[in-house]
Amino acid sequence: MIRKLADQGDMSIVLVEQFYDFAEELADNYTVMARGQVIAQGVGSEMQEKGIQDLVAI
């Protein structure tokens, strides 16, 4: 449903997600924060090649 709403193009969606795979699948753009500071951001399709999962893994 989130992808369907986003594809309509008449709204923005801010997704705060704990499951990386779900977030990577849906992200047009991403921002990663740590302790209130932006530590990475970019185009969703580049998340895997940029190693973003390593930044958010616990």
BALOBA-1460 file (C-alpha; in Angstrom, 3 decimals):
// residues 58
<rec num="1" residu="m" x="0.000" y="0.000" z="0.000"/>
<rec num="2" residu="i" x="2.874" y="2.399" z="0.747"/>
<rec num="3" residu="r" x="4.344" y="1.945" z="-2.744"/>
<rec num="4" residu="k" x="0.907" y="2.437" z="-4.316"/>
<rec num="5" residu="l" x="0.393" y="5.711" z="-2.444"/>
<rec num="6" residu="a" x="3.875" y="6.961" z="-3.312"/>
<rec num="7" residu="d" x="3.415" y="6.099" z="-6.986"/>
<rec num="8" residu="q" x="0.309" y="8.295" z="-7.175"/>
<rec num="9" residu="g" x="2.687" y="11.249" z="-6.940"/>
<rec num="10" residu="d" x="0.441" y="13.551" z="-4.938"/>
<rec num="11" residu="m" x="2.090" y="13.085" z="-1.535"/>
<rec num="12" residu="s" x="5.390" y="12.522" z="0.188"/>
<rec num="13" residu="i" x="5.847" y="9.700" z="2.660"/>
<rec num="14" residu="v" x="8.381" y="9.667" z="5.458"/>
<rec num="15" residu="l" x="9.063" y="6.073" z="6.393"/>
<rec num="16" residu="v" x="10.813" y="5.347" z="9.683"/>
<rec num="17" residu="e" x="11.488" y="1.646" z="9.517"/>
<rec num="18" residu="q" x="13.361" y="-0.941" z="11.565"/>
<rec num="19" residu="f" x="13.442" y="-3.594" z="8.820"/>
<rec num="20" residu="y" x="16.215" y="-2.664" z="6.397"/>
<rec num="21" residu="d" x="15.046" y="-4.825" z="3.468"/>
<rec num="22" residu="f" x="11.583" y="-3.264" z="3.570"/>
<rec num="23" residu="a" x="13.016" y="0.253" z="3.683"/>
<rec num="24" residu="e" x="15.480" y="-0.444" z="0.855"/>
<rec num="25" residu="e" x="12.698" y="-1.810" z="-1.345"/>
<rec num="26" residu="l" x="10.551" y="1.306" z="-0.904"/>
<rec num="27" residu="a" x="13.067" y="4.151" z="-0.637"/>
<rec num="28" residu="d" x="13.290" y="6.734" z="-3.383"/>
<rec num="29" residu="n" x="15.749" y="8.610" z="-1.155"/>
<rec num="30" residu="y" x="17.210" y="7.807" z="2.245"/>
<rec num="31" residu="t" x="18.697" y="9.625" z="5.204"/>
<rec num="32" residu="v" x="20.513" y="7.851" z="8.032"/>
<rec num="33" residu="m" x="20.891" y="9.651" z="11.338"/>
<rec num="34" residu="a" x="22.934" y="8.847" z="14.424"/>
<rec num="35" residu="r" x="22.591" y="10.827" z="17.639"/>
<rec num="36" residu="g" x="20.656" y="13.548" z="15.843"/>
<rec num="37" residu="q" x="23.201" y="14.022" z="13.045"/>
<rec num="38" residu="v" x="22.841" y="13.013" z="9.400"/>
<rec num="39" residu="i" x="25.578" y="10.484" z="8.660"/>
<rec num="40" residu="a" x="24.477" y="9.348" z="5.175"/>
<rec num="41" residu="q" x="21.897" y="10.214" z="2.562"/>
<rec num="42" residu="g" x="21.280" y="9.544" z="-1.077"/>
<rec num="43" residu="v" x="19.192" y="7.767" z="-3.696"/>
<rec num="44" residu="g" x="17.360" y="4.663" z="-2.527"/>
<rec num="45" residu="s" x="18.575" y="2.541" z="-5.427"/>
<rec num="46" residu="e" x="22.173" y="3.091" z="-4.237"/>
<rec num="47" residu="m" x="21.658" y="1.906" z="-0.662"/>
<rec num="48" residu="q" x="23.148" y="-1.543" z="-1.207"/>
<rec num="49" residu="e" x="26.244" y="-0.385" z="-3.084"/>
<rec num="50" residu="k" x="26.879" y="2.345" z="-0.487"/>
<rec num="51" residu="g" x="26.772" y="-0.184" z="2.370"/>
<rec num="52" residu="i" x="23.923" y="1.550" z="4.179"/>
<rec num="53" residu="q" x="22.811" y="-1.677" z="5.865"/>
<rec num="54" residu="d" x="26.108" y="-1.693" z="7.798"/>
<rec num="55" residu="l" x="25.289" y="1.766" z="9.184"/>
<rec num="56" residu="v" x="21.917" y="0.705" z="10.544"/>
<rec num="57" residu="a" x="22.750" y="-2.843" z="11.728"/>
<rec num="58" residu="i" x="22.699" y="-3.501" z="15.442"/>
